[in-house]
Amino acid sequence: MKLTTYRPLFPELGVFPGEVPARFQRMFEELLGPPLTERVAWMPSVNIVDTDTELLITAELPGLKKENVELVIDEGVLTLKGEKKEEKEEKDARHRVWERTYGAFERSFALPASVDPKKIKAEFLDGVLKVYLPKTEQAQSRLIEITEKK
């Protein structure tokens, strides 16, 4: 029997072949996200636009109806949640490709102090949710006139 000496991949870190230390696992998760088994089935895409008078959040919610979506504000956090339910499949059908994702989702957005929570409005049309977050008058930008001193 021949003995083999293992040499570390990174001697200064003490990493041996086949080992993935917890710090490397955390680093990979920060870069790539958690493993697929821990990921949410799907997450709606959003755009956030900041204008002088408001913030506008636009979320794509394809295949959902207004009744499947909930928008809640609590302690300065706006939470969008809902569920995309899987359609019934035919017993005799054979699936060649299955890429669509289903399941519950939840996204939260910390609201800046410049938003007036009492004036938030939302619209839903054709699978697109638009949330209007008006800014307080104090937070709105304005042009200040400069006078010439004589």
N, C-alpha and C positions, 0 to 999 in steps of 0.2 A: 504494500500500500504506500502510495506516494503522498506526502503532505504538501499542500499548496498554501502559500502565504497570501492572504488577501491584502491588497494594497488599496488604501482609500482613494476614492475618485478625487476628492478634495482634501488632501491631508490636513490642512489647517482647520477644516471644519469637522474632521472625523467621519466623513460620509463614505460608507462602504457600498460596493455594488449591490443593487437590489433594495437598498434602504432609501426611504424618503422621510427625512426628519419632519417633525411637525412644523418647524419654521418654513421649510420649503413648501409644504402643503398649504400653509396660510398664504405664502407669496403667490402660488399658482391660483388660489381661489380669489385673491385680490385682483389679479390680472385677468383671469378667465371666468370668474364667477364660481359658484358652488358646483359640485358634481351634478350631472344630469338628474340623478335620482332625487336630489334635493331642490331642484329648480321648480318654479311655478310653471304650470302647463303653458300659459301664455300671458303676456302683459301688453295692454294696449299702448300704441305709440302716441306720444303727445308732442305738440309744439307749444312753446310759451313765448308770447310776444309782449314786450314791454313798450308802451307808448307813453306820451306825456300825461295822459288822463286815466289810463287803465292798464291792467295786465289781462291778456287773453290766453286762456288755455284751450287748445283744440285737441280733442282725443278721438282717435279712430276706433270705432267699436263695430266692426263689420258683422252683420248678421244678428245684431242685438236690437231689441225693442226698448223703448223708454222704460217699460215696466221692469226690465231686467237690470237696470242701472240705478245706483243710489249715490247721491252726493251729500256729504255731511260736513259741517264745519263745527269744530270743537276745540276750544282753547287755542285758537290761532293756527289750527291745522285743517286743511281742506282734504277730505278723503273721498276718492272715487272708487266705488266697488261695484261688483256685479258678477254675473255668471253667464258664460256662453255654454249652452247645453248642447250635447251631442245629438245629432239627428238620428232618428230610428234607421237602422240599416236593414236591408232586405235579407232574409234567411238564405236565399239562393244566390245572392250576389257575391261575386269574387272581387276583392279589391286589388287592383294592380298597384296603385300608389295611394298612400294615406298620409298626407302632410298637414292637413288642417288640425288645429289644436283646439281643445275645449277645456272648460273648467272655470273655477272661481278666480277672480283677480282682485287686487286692491293696490291702489297707488295713493300716496299721501304727499301733500305739498305744504311746507311751512309757509305761512303767509307773512309777508313783511308788514311792519307797522304802518306802512303807507297805504295799505288797502283798507277800505271801509267795509267791514264784514256785513253790515246791515243792507248794503246796496248790491250784493252779489246776485247775479242773474245767470240762468243757464237755458240753453236751447238745444234741442235734439232733432236732427233731420238727416234722413238717409244714412244712418249709422255713424254720424259725426256729432259729437257733443262739443258745444262751445260754451265755456264758462267765462263770463265777463266779471272782472274784479276791479271796480272803480277805485281810483286813488282818492284819498282825502284831499280837500282843497289845499291844505298846507303842504302836501307832498307833491302837488302838481307843479311842473316846471313853468316858469313864466319869464318873459323878457323884461329885464330891468333897464329902464331908460337911463342913459348916462348924460348928465348935464355938464356943460363946460363952465368951469369956475372962472369968474372975471375978477 
